[in-house]
Amino acid sequence: MQRLIAELYPTCRSITGNGLRSTLRTIGDQIPLTISEVPTGTQVLDWTIPREWNISDAYVKDASGERVIDFRRHNLHVVNYSTPVSAKMPLNELKRHLHTLPDRPDLIPYRTSYYKETWGFCLAHNELLKLPEGDYDVCIDSTLTAGALTYGECVLPGEIDDEVLVSCHVCHPSMADDNLSGIAVAVELARRLRTQPHRLTWRFLFIPGTIGSIAWLARNADRLNRIKHGLVLSCVGDPGGFTYKRSRRGAASIDRAVEHVLLHSGSSHRVIDFFPYGYDERQYCAPGFDLPVGCFMRSQHGTFPEYHTSADNLTFVTADSLEQSFETLWSVGQVIERDRVCVNLSPKGEPQLGRRGLYEGLAAGTDSRQYEMALLWVLNQSDGSHSLLSIAERARMPFNVIVRAADALTVAGLLKTTL
């Protein structure tokens, strides 16, 4: 995961353009990826696909010809989607197009202008303070032309058509946590899923933020009823504790599965209610769709000083955090894959578990006692109306203990699956 992030980090991405295509090609080297292009001018719901943006170079030169702001040093130096510029201007005029963070004076901010034609540069505030009065040569070698919006999807068919949607935005330039960590973890999930049988169909989307999810929703309206669970991934590589933002429904199976796994993980975490701002969950959860899609993060977007700045770099994302995020999401996947509704085939009184080799007696150790209690909970609650996740929640036990008990009871002929 770290290698993939490092490979993608230098690329200048945006909501359209060759940087986005290059990123998708790299992802496609890791997992099977279908690439779609939506032409400029296409109407997608209430939006229109914009002109495609590409950039070759950008700089501000002082009187000596030195590049005091240089896109080649860091691609955050240019306001993303800036229109082309070639001009000479005094500092007071140039300053109207410069963006800094006075409260974080050593960091370069990330700014965009997707839907308003303008231009600008970003730089550390301390660097701005060093600029002397005088004339400056300003160049942004960019193009805005009829082209396309590009996105990629990896579909891993399961035993049934019910889908799990995993969505990542792929439009941010040189931000390791917000953007690349979600991509890397999603790719690794897809890689592992390809090696193992799975009941559900998994769909991984790699899309530019907002306009990408809107375009995908507009083009896939006939299949949305297949989505039973969904997660948007971002900011999953930083050292902060986990944050889970519930879907609009609030108590969808995916919400309960994530909360259950976090509760039993021993990791620092918090769960927050849905609100209509953030990443692409707000598009999937729009009232006309109301899909069961939550957002899985570590540090919540906008709440940490590195967010949308040059400090969101390769040193900010750690191997331990990526691994913990991956394993937590894998556990969530196992819950939704293995959850089911069962019926007790011997419901009148407690069946004799000892003669079936399922009950080890009162002298057994703590783990055995928990397992034996799981057997009793599954038998008691399996009346055709409670899922295994519901039983785990009521019993306050880890899901994997409950599902192990259900598997054993099924083999013993005491339980059958109905849903």
HELIX and SHEET records of a PDB file:
HELIX    1   1 GLN A    2  LEU A    8  1                                   7    
HELIX    2   2 ASN A   18  GLY A   28  1                                  11    
HELIX    3   3 ASN A   75  HIS A   77  5                                   3    
HELIX    4   4 LEU A   91  LEU A   94  1                                   4    
HELIX    5   5 LYS A   95  HIS A   97  5                                   3    
HELIX    6   6 HIS A  125  LYS A  130  1                                   6    
HELIX    7   7 ALA A  176  SER A  181  3                                   6    
HELIX    8   8 GLY A  182  ARG A  194  1                                  13    
HELIX    9   9 ILE A  211  ARG A  219  1                                   9    
HELIX   10  10 ALA A  221  ARG A  226  5                                   6    
HELIX   11  11 SER A  253  LEU A  263  1                                  11    
HELIX   12  12 GLU A  281  TYR A  284  1                                   4    
HELIX   13  13 ALA A  319  ARG A  338  1                                  20    
HELIX   14  14 GLY A  354  ARG A  356  5                                   3    
HELIX   15  15 THR A  366  GLN A  381  1                                  16    
HELIX   16  16 LEU A  388  ALA A  395  1                                   8    
HELIX   17  17 PHE A  399  VAL A  411  1                                  13    
SHEET    1   A 8 THR A  34  PRO A  39  0                                        
SHEET    2   A 8 ALA A 148  LEU A 156 -1                                        
SHEET    3   A 8 THR A 201  ILE A 207 -1                                        
SHEET    4   A 8 GLU A 163  HIS A 169  1                                        
SHEET    5   A 8 ILE A 227  LEU A 233  1                                        
SHEET    6   A 8 VAL A 293  MET A 297  1                                        
SHEET    7   A 8 PHE A 242  LYS A 245 -1                                        
SHEET    8   A 8 HIS A 269  ILE A 272  1                                        
SHEET    1   B 2 GLN A  43  VAL A  44  0                                        
SHEET    2   B 2 TRP A  47  THR A  48 -1                                        
SHEET    1   C 4 ARG A  67  ASP A  70  0                                        
SHEET    2   C 4 GLU A  52  LYS A  61 -1                                        
SHEET    3   C 4 ASP A 135  THR A 145 -1                                        
SHEET    4   C 4 VAL A  85  PRO A  90 -1                                        
SHEET    1   D 2 LEU A  98  HIS A  99  0                                        
SHEET    2   D 2 PHE A 121  CYS A 122  1                                        
SHEET    1   E 3 ASP A 383  SER A 387  0                                        
SHEET    2   E 3 VAL A 341  ASN A 344 -1                                        
SHEET    3   E 3 LEU A 415  THR A 417 -1                                        
END                                                                             
